[in-house]
Amino acid sequence: MGIITSPEDTLISAMSSKQGQVRLQHCVGSLDTVFKNALKKDPRLLAYLSSYQYSYMKKGLVQIMYDYDVTITYQDDCPDSLDDVVVDSGDWDATTILEKGNPKPIQLVTADPSKIGTKLSEQMGKLLSSYEGINGWSTQTSSFGKLTEMNLCNIGYNYMIPLPELRQYQGKAMFAAKNIWKKILGRAKVPQFVKPFLALSYITQECCYDQRAFDEVESNPGKTPSDPIPHLAYGPLVELRGICSGLVWAFKTLMDEANVECICVSGFLKEDLKTGHMWNLVKLDGQYYHVDPTWGIKGDGVFISGLLQPDSMMKTTHVWETSDYPQARGMRFDYDYIEDFLVENGNDYLDDGANEKYFFPDEIID
């Protein structure tokens, strides 16, 4: 005697392979009950189901069983596999969206969409500091109320400009970074610990702060900016203008080109806890240091008070979620160390075509 497959298991198997037509035999009760049981066994099917139609035939002497011929319509954005659908049992980890390259769009089945929104909000700072050009997240929630209490959340992301256009700007920024290092270094080869200072020196002397862009952010926080350029690395590196976000991505692009590990940090200045701020962390000889390329950008001279600082110093002026970022304990490579090194070796670098303007700025301000 063969094993009889339950109607809900037959339905699960058919929907898993996206069959448009399926016959469900020996069903006790309504077709809605079969769908309810299937969704209870595998809630991920909610990401597949758009609607269904059916015809039926009663079976048996007392006619309490039915055979259903079902036509299933699937979601337009139906995932390739049920394995791509996440089921939240109340412990979904929102940090899983933070993948390399781009944040991960997620189709998630949950009984509590509001809790998902809260968890995403808690990741906003990390989201902004992990992906250039991103402006936030978005969710679309749908349900099949008569069949299940679960909801389908489609989690996506908002960018300042369409992704293909953003990639073009990023490519141009990387090309500009290569030329900037040639302008700074000539043929000179300097130690890694000097490069954050040189990048800061270049940005401070060559770029201007885009006050109009900042005013727009301050008056309309969270709104997509009318001009994305100052918010991207392209702004400071190509058009020589930016606000903190653009300056930070520009600094990171320069560090990436120089093979110095660098990440972006999202937080606040203690003097302004309403408007967000961004800066960088660089890793030198195994230790992290803070660099704030925005400090001093509005004035003359190169401000070194935001250069290569440990957490203990940065905490006097900046606020950030420390658990989201590596601890910065570096103390060795401060400006005095770099200055002594350049005084001793600078002439050799200048002989190799290094630009004196960036190695030895006219004015250093602490």
BALOBA-1460 file (C-alpha; in Angstrom, 3 decimals):
// residues 366
<rec num="1" residu="m" x="0.000" y="0.000" z="0.000"/>
<rec num="2" residu="g" x="1.468" y="3.322" z="-1.038"/>
<rec num="3" residu="i" x="1.957" y="6.300" z="1.227"/>
<rec num="4" residu="i" x="-0.808" y="8.859" z="0.800"/>
<rec num="5" residu="t" x="0.431" y="12.424" z="0.509"/>
<rec num="6" residu="s" x="-1.697" y="14.953" z="2.359"/>
<rec num="7" residu="p" x="-3.317" y="17.702" z="0.244"/>
<rec num="8" residu="e" x="-1.284" y="20.422" z="1.984"/>
<rec num="9" residu="d" x="1.979" y="18.588" z="1.255"/>
<rec num="10" residu="t" x="0.934" y="18.215" z="-2.375"/>
<rec num="11" residu="l" x="0.201" y="21.950" z="-2.454"/>
<rec num="12" residu="i" x="3.525" y="22.823" z="-0.837"/>
<rec num="13" residu="s" x="5.405" y="20.693" z="-3.364"/>
<rec num="14" residu="a" x="3.506" y="22.225" z="-6.298"/>
<rec num="15" residu="m" x="4.002" y="25.794" z="-5.140"/>
<rec num="16" residu="s" x="7.685" y="25.212" z="-4.367"/>
<rec num="17" residu="s" x="8.187" y="24.425" z="-8.059"/>
<rec num="18" residu="k" x="5.751" y="27.194" z="-9.104"/>
<rec num="19" residu="q" x="3.273" y="24.921" z="-10.830"/>
<rec num="20" residu="g" x="0.370" y="26.856" z="-12.247"/>
<rec num="21" residu="q" x="-2.059" y="23.913" z="-12.062"/>
<rec num="22" residu="v" x="-2.394" y="21.327" z="-9.298"/>
<rec num="23" residu="r" x="-4.989" y="18.710" z="-8.361"/>
<rec num="24" residu="l" x="-5.547" y="18.228" z="-4.649"/>
<rec num="25" residu="q" x="-7.287" y="14.927" z="-3.910"/>
<rec num="26" residu="h" x="-9.142" y="13.590" z="-0.901"/>
<rec num="27" residu="c" x="-9.471" y="16.967" z="0.804"/>
<rec num="28" residu="v" x="-11.640" y="17.143" z="3.903"/>
<rec num="29" residu="g" x="-13.309" y="20.526" z="4.054"/>
<rec num="30" residu="s" x="-12.726" y="23.692" z="2.074"/>
<rec num="31" residu="l" x="-9.776" y="24.591" z="-0.120"/>
<rec num="32" residu="d" x="-9.081" y="27.544" z="2.189"/>
<rec num="33" residu="t" x="-8.399" y="25.005" z="4.935"/>
<rec num="34" residu="v" x="-5.844" y="23.260" z="2.732"/>
<rec num="35" residu="f" x="-4.078" y="26.562" z="2.067"/>
<rec num="36" residu="k" x="-4.169" y="27.445" z="5.766"/>
<rec num="37" residu="n" x="-2.526" y="24.137" z="6.667"/>
<rec num="38" residu="a" x="0.092" y="24.550" z="3.911"/>
<rec num="39" residu="l" x="0.981" y="28.078" z="5.054"/>
<rec num="40" residu="k" x="1.159" y="26.920" z="8.645"/>
<rec num="41" residu="k" x="3.618" y="24.192" z="7.648"/>
<rec num="42" residu="d" x="5.653" y="26.489" z="5.398"/>
<rec num="43" residu="p" x="4.969" y="30.239" z="5.883"/>
<rec num="44" residu="r" x="7.484" y="31.050" z="3.116"/>
<rec num="45" residu="l" x="4.773" y="30.215" z="0.560"/>
<rec num="46" residu="l" x="3.272" y="33.617" z="1.394"/>
<rec num="47" residu="a" x="6.032" y="35.167" z="-0.724"/>
<rec num="48" residu="y" x="4.806" y="33.138" z="-3.709"/>
<rec num="49" residu="l" x="1.025" y="33.301" z="-3.528"/>
<rec num="50" residu="s" x="-0.885" y="36.051" z="-5.306"/>
<rec num="51" residu="s" x="-4.295" y="34.400" z="-5.810"/>
<rec num="52" residu="y" x="-5.970" y="31.142" z="-6.731"/>
<rec num="53" residu="q" x="-9.083" y="29.806" z="-8.464"/>
<rec num="54" residu="y" x="-10.519" y="26.335" z="-8.389"/>
<rec num="55" residu="s" x="-13.198" y="23.852" z="-9.364"/>
<rec num="56" residu="y" x="-14.109" y="20.781" z="-7.318"/>
<rec num="57" residu="m" x="-15.754" y="17.394" z="-7.266"/>
<rec num="58" residu="k" x="-17.293" y="15.729" z="-4.210"/>
<rec num="59" residu="k" x="-15.998" y="12.261" z="-3.349"/>
<rec num="60" residu="g" x="-17.245" y="9.318" z="-1.319"/>
<rec num="61" residu="l" x="-20.617" y="7.949" z="-0.398"/>
<rec num="62" residu="v" x="-21.359" y="10.641" z="2.142"/>
<rec num="63" residu="q" x="-19.600" y="13.274" z="0.018"/>
<rec num="64" residu="i" x="-17.480" y="14.808" z="2.792"/>
<rec num="65" residu="m" x="-14.284" y="14.717" z="0.722"/>
<rec num="66" residu="y" x="-13.384" y="16.808" z="-2.311"/>
<rec num="67" residu="d" x="-10.959" y="16.835" z="-5.201"/>
<rec num="68" residu="y" x="-9.879" y="20.370" z="-6.145"/>
<rec num="69" residu="d" x="-8.383" y="21.476" z="-9.459"/>
<rec num="70" residu="v" x="-6.520" y="24.635" z="-8.507"/>
<rec num="71" residu="t" x="-5.061" y="27.392" z="-10.686"/>
<rec num="72" residu="i" x="-2.419" y="29.372" z="-8.786"/>
<rec num="73" residu="t" x="-1.222" y="32.863" z="-9.681"/>
<rec num="74" residu="y" x="2.228" y="33.743" z="-8.318"/>
<rec num="75" residu="q" x="3.647" y="37.096" z="-7.173"/>
<rec num="76" residu="d" x="5.334" y="39.192" z="-9.888"/>
<rec num="77" residu="d" x="8.463" y="39.514" z="-7.696"/>
<rec num="78" residu="c" x="8.335" y="35.900" z="-6.641"/>
<rec num="79" residu="p" x="11.782" y="34.744" z="-5.395"/>
<rec num="80" residu="d" x="13.666" y="32.076" z="-7.282"/>
<rec num="81" residu="s" x="13.555" y="29.687" z="-4.361"/>
<rec num="82" residu="l" x="11.798" y="29.339" z="-1.032"/>
<rec num="83" residu="d" x="15.292" y="29.316" z="0.455"/>
<rec num="84" residu="d" x="15.461" y="33.018" z="-0.450"/>
<rec num="85" residu="v" x="12.545" y="33.803" z="1.895"/>
<rec num="86" residu="v" x="13.257" y="34.559" z="5.564"/>
<rec num="87" residu="v" x="10.831" y="33.528" z="8.308"/>
<rec num="88" residu="d" x="10.910" y="35.687" z="11.421"/>
<rec num="89" residu="s" x="10.145" y="33.814" z="14.610"/>
<rec num="90" residu="g" x="10.642" y="36.990" z="16.621"/>
<rec num="91" residu="d" x="14.429" y="36.867" z="16.608"/>
<rec num="92" residu="w" x="15.282" y="38.115" z="13.102"/>
<rec num="93" residu="d" x="18.731" y="39.732" z="13.023"/>
<rec num="94" residu="a" x="18.540" y="42.988" z="11.040"/>
<rec num="95" residu="t" x="22.337" y="43.092" z="10.627"/>
<rec num="96" residu="t" x="21.944" y="40.414" z="7.938"/>
<rec num="97" residu="i" x="21.005" y="43.189" z="5.490"/>
<rec num="98" residu="l" x="24.573" y="44.534" z="5.689"/>
<rec num="99" residu="e" x="26.198" y="42.550" z="2.921"/>
<rec num="100" residu="k" x="29.288" y="43.471" z="0.964"/>
<rec num="101" residu="g" x="28.586" y="45.543" z="-2.138"/>
<rec num="102" residu="n" x="24.929" y="46.393" z="-1.654"/>
<rec num="103" residu="p" x="22.489" y="45.977" z="1.218"/>
<rec num="104" residu="k" x="20.509" y="42.794" z="0.811"/>
<rec num="105" residu="p" x="16.866" y="43.087" z="-0.310"/>
<rec num="106" residu="i" x="14.837" y="40.656" z="1.768"/>
<rec num="107" residu="q" x="11.458" y="39.006" z="1.512"/>
<rec num="108" residu="l" x="10.541" y="38.245" z="5.082"/>
<rec num="109" residu="v" x="7.474" y="36.538" z="6.567"/>
<rec num="110" residu="t" x="6.610" y="37.775" z="10.047"/>
<rec num="111" residu="a" x="3.719" y="38.071" z="12.475"/>
<rec num="112" residu="d" x="4.927" y="41.503" z="13.641"/>
<rec num="113" residu="p" x="5.840" y="43.947" z="10.831"/>
<rec num="114" residu="s" x="6.159" y="46.875" z="13.254"/>
<rec num="115" residu="k" x="8.951" y="45.083" z="15.100"/>
<rec num="116" residu="i" x="10.785" y="44.608" z="11.800"/>
<rec num="117" residu="g" x="10.545" y="48.351" z="11.176"/>
<rec num="118" residu="t" x="12.009" y="49.043" z="14.609"/>
<rec num="119" residu="k" x="14.909" y="46.679" z="14.018"/>
<rec num="120" residu="l" x="15.647" y="48.300" z="10.666"/>
<rec num="121" residu="s" x="15.585" y="51.752" z="12.248"/>
<rec num="122" residu="e" x="18.211" y="50.591" z="14.721"/>
<rec num="123" residu="q" x="20.476" y="49.761" z="11.761"/>
<rec num="124" residu="m" x="20.027" y="53.121" z="10.023"/>
<rec num="125" residu="g" x="23.384" y="54.558" z="11.107"/>
<rec num="126" residu="k" x="25.266" y="51.441" z="10.033"/>
<rec num="127" residu="l" x="23.330" y="51.384" z="6.762"/>
<rec num="128" residu="l" x="24.286" y="54.972" z="5.935"/>
<rec num="129" residu="s" x="27.940" y="54.395" z="6.817"/>
<rec num="130" residu="s" x="28.209" y="51.126" z="4.899"/>
<rec num="131" residu="y" x="26.801" y="52.110" z="1.490"/>
<rec num="132" residu="e" x="27.540" y="55.261" z="-0.454"/>
<rec num="133" residu="g" x="24.517" y="57.029" z="-1.888"/>
<rec num="134" residu="i" x="21.910" y="55.210" z="0.171"/>
<rec num="135" residu="n" x="19.141" y="57.294" z="1.645"/>
<rec num="136" residu="g" x="17.277" y="54.765" z="3.774"/>
<rec num="137" residu="w" x="15.186" y="51.619" z="3.607"/>
<rec num="138" residu="s" x="11.649" y="50.916" z="2.530"/>
<rec num="139" residu="t" x="9.191" y="48.144" z="3.303"/>
<rec num="140" residu="q" x="6.073" y="46.969" z="1.541"/>
<rec num="141" residu="t" x="3.816" y="44.788" z="3.651"/>
<rec num="142" residu="s" x="1.066" y="42.516" z="2.370"/>
<rec num="143" residu="s" x="-1.052" y="39.798" z="3.901"/>
<rec num="144" residu="f" x="-3.523" y="37.041" z="3.065"/>
<rec num="145" residu="g" x="-5.729" y="37.622" z="6.070"/>
<rec num="146" residu="k" x="-8.216" y="34.802" z="5.545"/>
<rec num="147" residu="l" x="-5.442" y="32.208" z="5.317"/>
<rec num="148" residu="t" x="-2.739" y="33.241" z="7.804"/>
<rec num="149" residu="e" x="-1.858" y="35.766" z="10.482"/>
<rec num="150" residu="m" x="1.616" y="36.115" z="8.978"/>
<rec num="151" residu="n" x="2.592" y="39.110" z="6.843"/>
<rec num="152" residu="l" x="4.987" y="39.398" z="3.943"/>
<rec num="153" residu="c" x="7.504" y="42.258" z="4.212"/>
<rec num="154" residu="n" x="9.489" y="43.195" z="1.111"/>
<rec num="155" residu="i" x="12.501" y="45.142" z="2.361"/>
<rec num="156" residu="g" x="14.230" y="47.354" z="-0.176"/>
<rec num="157" residu="y" x="16.406" y="50.461" z="-0.182"/>
<rec num="158" residu="n" x="16.217" y="54.051" z="-1.348"/>
<rec num="159" residu="y" x="19.157" y="55.663" z="-3.132"/>
<rec num="160" residu="m" x="19.771" y="59.327" z="-3.870"/>
<rec num="161" residu="i" x="20.058" y="58.485" z="-7.544"/>
<rec num="162" residu="p" x="19.376" y="55.311" z="-9.569"/>
<rec num="163" residu="l" x="22.000" y="52.627" z="-8.973"/>
<rec num="164" residu="p" x="23.394" y="52.612" z="-12.557"/>
<rec num="165" residu="e" x="23.977" y="56.358" z="-12.323"/>
<rec num="166" residu="l" x="25.501" y="55.986" z="-8.847"/>
<rec num="167" residu="r" x="27.941" y="53.387" z="-10.189"/>
<rec num="168" residu="q" x="29.027" y="55.829" z="-12.895"/>
<rec num="169" residu="y" x="29.760" y="58.504" z="-10.308"/>
<rec num="170" residu="q" x="31.684" y="55.999" z="-8.196"/>
<rec num="171" residu="g" x="33.770" y="54.947" z="-11.183"/>
<rec num="172" residu="k" x="34.638" y="58.566" z="-11.960"/>
<rec num="173" residu="a" x="35.534" y="59.160" z="-8.305"/>
<rec num="174" residu="m" x="37.903" y="56.169" z="-8.284"/>
<rec num="175" residu="f" x="39.559" y="57.405" z="-11.467"/>
<rec num="176" residu="a" x="39.949" y="60.861" z="-9.916"/>
<rec num="177" residu="a" x="41.492" y="59.302" z="-6.780"/>
<rec num="178" residu="k" x="44.213" y="57.651" z="-8.876"/>
<rec num="179" residu="n" x="45.131" y="61.001" z="-10.428"/>
<rec num="180" residu="i" x="44.997" y="62.788" z="-7.086"/>
<rec num="181" residu="w" x="47.553" y="60.420" z="-5.599"/>
<rec num="182" residu="k" x="49.800" y="61.006" z="-8.605"/>
<rec num="183" residu="k" x="49.435" y="64.737" z="-7.988"/>
<rec num="184" residu="i" x="50.253" y="64.313" z="-4.280"/>
<rec num="185" residu="l" x="53.067" y="61.766" z="-4.518"/>
<rec num="186" residu="g" x="54.647" y="62.047" z="-7.926"/>
<rec num="187" residu="r" x="56.998" y="59.071" z="-7.921"/>
<rec num="188" residu="a" x="57.466" y="59.087" z="-4.140"/>
<rec num="189" residu="k" x="56.612" y="56.012" z="-2.103"/>
<rec num="190" residu="v" x="55.590" y="56.830" z="1.452"/>
<rec num="191" residu="p" x="54.681" y="54.620" z="4.431"/>
<rec num="192" residu="q" x="51.015" y="53.831" z="4.984"/>
<rec num="193" residu="f" x="50.805" y="55.915" z="8.155"/>
<rec num="194" residu="v" x="51.549" y="59.114" z="6.189"/>
<rec num="195" residu="k" x="48.755" y="58.644" z="3.673"/>
<rec num="196" residu="p" x="45.794" y="59.649" z="5.912"/>
<rec num="197" residu="f" x="47.515" y="62.963" z="6.596"/>
<rec num="198" residu="l" x="48.217" y="63.536" z="2.904"/>
<rec num="199" residu="a" x="44.602" y="62.753" z="1.975"/>
<rec num="200" residu="l" x="43.341" y="65.090" z="4.693"/>
<rec num="201" residu="s" x="45.784" y="67.771" z="3.552"/>
<rec num="202" residu="y" x="44.546" y="67.497" z="-0.039"/>
<rec num="203" residu="i" x="40.851" y="67.509" z="0.835"/>
<rec num="204" residu="t" x="41.177" y="70.421" z="3.252"/>
<rec num="205" residu="q" x="43.151" y="72.589" z="0.837"/>
<rec num="206" residu="e" x="41.326" y="71.757" z="-2.393"/>
<rec num="207" residu="c" x="37.674" y="71.229" z="-1.440"/>
<rec num="208" residu="c" x="35.045" y="73.646" z="-0.244"/>
<rec num="209" residu="y" x="32.131" y="72.966" z="2.080"/>
<rec num="210" residu="d" x="28.776" y="73.047" z="0.305"/>
<rec num="211" residu="q" x="26.742" y="75.062" z="2.785"/>
<rec num="212" residu="r" x="23.626" y="75.010" z="0.606"/>
<rec num="213" residu="a" x="23.602" y="71.211" z="0.635"/>
<rec num="214" residu="f" x="24.022" y="71.138" z="4.410"/>
<rec num="215" residu="d" x="21.201" y="73.643" z="4.921"/>
<rec num="216" residu="e" x="18.927" y="71.432" z="2.833"/>
<rec num="217" residu="v" x="19.759" y="68.374" z="4.948"/>
<rec num="218" residu="e" x="19.307" y="70.295" z="8.180"/>
<rec num="219" residu="s" x="15.886" y="71.623" z="7.169"/>
<rec num="220" residu="n" x="14.670" y="68.371" z="5.547"/>
<rec num="221" residu="p" x="16.339" y="65.430" z="7.306"/>
<rec num="222" residu="g" x="15.673" y="62.090" z="5.625"/>
<rec num="223" residu="k" x="14.496" y="63.685" z="2.383"/>
<rec num="224" residu="t" x="16.247" y="62.760" z="-0.861"/>
<rec num="225" residu="p" x="18.594" y="65.681" z="-1.617"/>
<rec num="226" residu="s" x="17.890" y="67.768" z="-4.696"/>
<rec num="227" residu="d" x="21.621" y="67.678" z="-5.532"/>
<rec num="228" residu="p" x="23.316" y="64.330" z="-4.723"/>
<rec num="229" residu="i" x="26.821" y="65.437" z="-5.763"/>
<rec num="230" residu="p" x="27.960" y="66.894" z="-2.386"/>
<rec num="231" residu="h" x="26.908" y="63.654" z="-0.659"/>
<rec num="232" residu="l" x="29.063" y="61.395" z="-2.841"/>
<rec num="233" residu="a" x="32.819" y="60.896" z="-3.194"/>
<rec num="234" residu="y" x="32.466" y="62.367" z="-6.673"/>
<rec num="235" residu="g" x="31.643" y="65.783" z="-5.177"/>
<rec num="236" residu="p" x="34.944" y="66.490" z="-3.355"/>
<rec num="237" residu="l" x="37.154" y="64.462" z="-5.720"/>
<rec num="238" residu="v" x="35.815" y="65.818" z="-9.026"/>
<rec num="239" residu="e" x="33.792" y="68.976" z="-8.383"/>
<rec num="240" residu="l" x="35.755" y="69.898" z="-5.228"/>
<rec num="241" residu="r" x="32.673" y="70.424" z="-3.040"/>
<rec num="242" residu="g" x="30.874" y="68.376" z="-0.446"/>
<rec num="243" residu="i" x="29.415" y="68.029" z="3.029"/>
<rec num="244" residu="c" x="30.454" y="65.517" z="5.685"/>
<rec num="245" residu="s" x="29.042" y="62.459" z="3.903"/>
<rec num="246" residu="g" x="30.676" y="63.310" z="0.585"/>
<rec num="247" residu="l" x="33.968" y="64.210" z="2.258"/>
<rec num="248" residu="v" x="33.943" y="60.928" z="4.169"/>
<rec num="249" residu="w" x="33.286" y="58.850" z="1.046"/>
<rec num="250" residu="a" x="35.972" y="60.847" z="-0.782"/>
<rec num="251" residu="f" x="38.457" y="60.163" z="2.021"/>
<rec num="252" residu="k" x="37.560" y="56.451" z="1.944"/>
<rec num="253" residu="t" x="37.989" y="56.355" z="-1.837"/>
<rec num="254" residu="l" x="41.459" y="57.872" z="-1.465"/>
<rec num="255" residu="m" x="42.325" y="55.369" z="1.270"/>
<rec num="256" residu="d" x="41.022" y="52.464" z="-0.811"/>
<rec num="257" residu="e" x="43.229" y="53.592" z="-3.692"/>
<rec num="258" residu="a" x="46.173" y="53.810" z="-1.277"/>
<rec num="259" residu="n" x="45.489" y="50.310" z="0.143"/>
<rec num="260" residu="v" x="44.770" y="51.657" z="3.622"/>
<rec num="261" residu="e" x="41.857" y="49.935" z="5.334"/>
<rec num="262" residu="c" x="39.154" y="52.516" z="5.928"/>
<rec num="263" residu="i" x="35.515" y="52.489" z="7.013"/>
<rec num="264" residu="c" x="32.904" y="55.193" z="7.470"/>
<rec num="265" residu="v" x="31.242" y="56.043" z="10.774"/>
<rec num="266" residu="s" x="27.790" y="57.531" z="11.234"/>
<rec num="267" residu="g" x="27.030" y="59.495" z="14.393"/>
<rec num="268" residu="f" x="26.737" y="63.041" z="15.707"/>
<rec num="269" residu="l" x="28.798" y="65.954" z="16.892"/>
<rec num="270" residu="k" x="28.179" y="66.707" z="20.563"/>
<rec num="271" residu="e" x="27.535" y="70.320" z="19.640"/>
<rec num="272" residu="d" x="24.680" y="69.262" z="17.322"/>
<rec num="273" residu="l" x="22.797" y="66.105" z="18.276"/>
<rec num="274" residu="k" x="19.962" y="66.776" z="15.824"/>
<rec num="275" residu="t" x="21.854" y="66.621" z="12.526"/>
<rec num="276" residu="g" x="23.824" y="63.491" z="11.735"/>
<rec num="277" residu="h" x="27.565" y="63.566" z="11.103"/>
<rec num="278" residu="m" x="30.021" y="61.181" z="9.456"/>
<rec num="279" residu="w" x="33.750" y="60.560" z="9.701"/>
<rec num="280" residu="n" x="36.245" y="57.737" z="9.109"/>
<rec num="281" residu="l" x="38.208" y="55.026" z="10.828"/>
<rec num="282" residu="v" x="41.539" y="53.925" z="9.348"/>
<rec num="283" residu="k" x="43.608" y="50.913" z="10.313"/>
<rec num="284" residu="l" x="47.355" y="51.361" z="10.611"/>
<rec num="285" residu="d" x="49.715" y="48.667" z="11.851"/>
<rec num="286" residu="g" x="46.810" y="46.689" z="13.315"/>
<rec num="287" residu="q" x="45.191" y="49.580" z="15.202"/>
<rec num="288" residu="y" x="42.233" y="51.799" z="14.295"/>
<rec num="289" residu="y" x="42.288" y="55.597" z="14.389"/>
<rec num="290" residu="h" x="39.551" y="58.186" z="13.801"/>
<rec num="291" residu="v" x="39.867" y="60.798" z="11.044"/>
<rec num="292" residu="d" x="37.287" y="63.545" z="10.546"/>
<rec num="293" residu="p" x="37.938" y="65.092" z="7.099"/>
<rec num="294" residu="t" x="35.196" y="67.691" z="7.604"/>
<rec num="295" residu="w" x="36.919" y="69.448" z="10.497"/>
<rec num="296" residu="g" x="38.520" y="72.637" z="9.299"/>
<rec num="297" residu="i" x="37.131" y="72.377" z="5.768"/>
<rec num="298" residu="k" x="35.447" y="75.785" z="6.116"/>
<rec num="299" residu="g" x="38.619" y="77.638" z="7.132"/>
<rec num="300" residu="d" x="42.186" y="78.162" z="6.029"/>
<rec num="301" residu="g" x="44.922" y="75.739" z="6.944"/>
<rec num="302" residu="v" x="44.944" y="72.023" z="7.659"/>
<rec num="303" residu="f" x="43.230" y="71.153" z="10.945"/>
<rec num="304" residu="i" x="44.895" y="68.156" z="12.537"/>
<rec num="305" residu="s" x="42.709" y="67.914" z="15.673"/>
<rec num="306" residu="g" x="40.529" y="65.370" z="13.843"/>
<rec num="307" residu="l" x="43.466" y="63.369" z="12.462"/>
<rec num="308" residu="l" x="44.335" y="59.882" z="13.732"/>
<rec num="309" residu="q" x="42.568" y="60.105" z="17.080"/>
<rec num="310" residu="p" x="41.768" y="57.248" z="19.490"/>
<rec num="311" residu="d" x="38.285" y="56.696" z="20.902"/>
<rec num="312" residu="s" x="39.238" y="58.413" z="24.159"/>
<rec num="313" residu="m" x="39.934" y="61.705" z="22.362"/>
<rec num="314" residu="m" x="37.170" y="61.441" z="19.766"/>
<rec num="315" residu="k" x="34.517" y="60.906" z="22.448"/>
<rec num="316" residu="t" x="35.073" y="64.439" z="23.737"/>
<rec num="317" residu="t" x="33.541" y="65.867" z="20.547"/>
<rec num="318" residu="h" x="31.772" y="63.027" z="18.697"/>
<rec num="319" residu="v" x="28.991" y="60.557" z="19.531"/>
<rec num="320" residu="w" x="28.502" y="57.180" z="17.838"/>
<rec num="321" residu="e" x="27.158" y="53.686" z="18.528"/>
<rec num="322" residu="t" x="30.424" y="52.133" z="19.682"/>
<rec num="323" residu="s" x="29.166" y="48.564" z="19.323"/>
<rec num="324" residu="d" x="28.704" y="49.084" z="15.569"/>
<rec num="325" residu="y" x="32.357" y="49.887" z="14.859"/>
<rec num="326" residu="p" x="35.832" y="48.646" z="15.790"/>
<rec num="327" residu="q" x="37.482" y="50.170" z="18.830"/>
<rec num="328" residu="a" x="40.085" y="52.796" z="17.965"/>
<rec num="329" residu="r" x="42.977" y="52.357" z="20.365"/>
<rec num="330" residu="g" x="45.819" y="53.559" z="18.165"/>
<rec num="331" residu="m" x="48.122" y="56.088" z="19.822"/>
<rec num="332" residu="r" x="51.402" y="55.822" z="17.960"/>
<rec num="333" residu="f" x="50.706" y="57.580" z="14.666"/>
<rec num="334" residu="d" x="49.643" y="61.047" z="15.779"/>
<rec num="335" residu="y" x="50.494" y="64.194" z="13.816"/>
<rec num="336" residu="d" x="53.693" y="64.849" z="15.793"/>
<rec num="337" residu="y" x="54.992" y="61.426" z="14.764"/>
<rec num="338" residu="i" x="54.119" y="62.096" z="11.111"/>
<rec num="339" residu="e" x="55.606" y="65.595" z="11.179"/>
<rec num="340" residu="d" x="58.913" y="64.333" z="12.592"/>
<rec num="341" residu="f" x="59.027" y="61.663" z="9.906"/>
<rec num="342" residu="l" x="58.334" y="64.133" z="7.094"/>
<rec num="343" residu="v" x="60.867" y="66.641" z="8.367"/>
<rec num="344" residu="e" x="63.498" y="63.897" z="8.301"/>
<rec num="345" residu="n" x="62.523" y="62.366" z="4.955"/>
<rec num="346" residu="g" x="60.569" y="65.058" z="3.143"/>
<rec num="347" residu="n" x="63.342" y="66.321" z="0.884"/>
<rec num="348" residu="d" x="63.774" y="62.843" z="-0.578"/>
<rec num="349" residu="y" x="60.061" y="62.717" z="-1.390"/>
<rec num="350" residu="l" x="60.140" y="66.179" z="-2.951"/>
<rec num="351" residu="d" x="63.063" y="65.078" z="-5.110"/>
<rec num="352" residu="d" x="60.802" y="62.235" z="-6.340"/>
<rec num="353" residu="g" x="58.115" y="64.666" z="-7.431"/>
<rec num="354" residu="a" x="55.994" y="64.847" z="-4.277"/>
<rec num="355" residu="n" x="53.885" y="67.997" z="-3.998"/>
<rec num="356" residu="e" x="55.190" y="70.260" z="-1.249"/>
<rec num="357" residu="k" x="51.759" y="71.879" z="-0.860"/>
<rec num="358" residu="y" x="50.300" y="68.692" z="0.602"/>
<rec num="359" residu="f" x="53.379" y="67.372" z="2.411"/>
<rec num="360" residu="f" x="54.139" y="70.697" z="4.064"/>
<rec num="361" residu="p" x="51.000" y="72.895" z="4.159"/>
<rec num="362" residu="d" x="51.507" y="76.606" z="4.813"/>
<rec num="363" residu="e" x="49.417" y="76.417" z="7.966"/>
<rec num="364" residu="i" x="48.780" y="73.552" z="10.358"/>
<rec num="365" residu="i" x="46.096" y="74.237" z="12.969"/>
<rec num="366" residu="d" x="45.605" y="72.096" z="16.045"/>
